[in-house]
Amino acid sequence: QVQLVESGGGLVQAGGSLKLSCAASGRTFSTYDMGWFRQAPGKEREFVAAISSSGGITYYADSVKGRFTISRDNAKNTVYLQMNRLKPEDTAVYYCAATRGLLLSLWATSKEGMQYWGKGTVVTVSS
């Protein structure tokens, strides 16, 4: 069993940076692939980034590639999302997610396959 709690959201100006954290409670954290989704008002939840259980492989949505970096520290049971050069269209509720047995490249179309979800943290980018 894995419980996920996001933090680090807030209000930031366009072009600024923000770092999100997802703290996991559970003895099997290091066996799960982890990632982030986001949901803007009136839109469907969409994939942002994913990282393999060991941290050796990462995968990003085209919309954030080059601006966002996902990382994890298994010793701290935490996954991070460093967001740089933020844009107003990045405004959304950001959700941490975890699953096993799914290729990272399939995360973009497989949000229904996530085993665990956090409750989300709000990111607002002003212009």
Secondary structure, 3 states (H helix, E strand, C coil): CCEEEEECCEEEECCCCEEEEEEEECCCHHHCEEEEEEECCCCCCEEEEEECCCCCCEEECCCCCCCEEEEEECCCCEEEEEECCCCHHHCEEEEEEEECCCCHHHHHHCHHHCCEECCCEEEEEEC
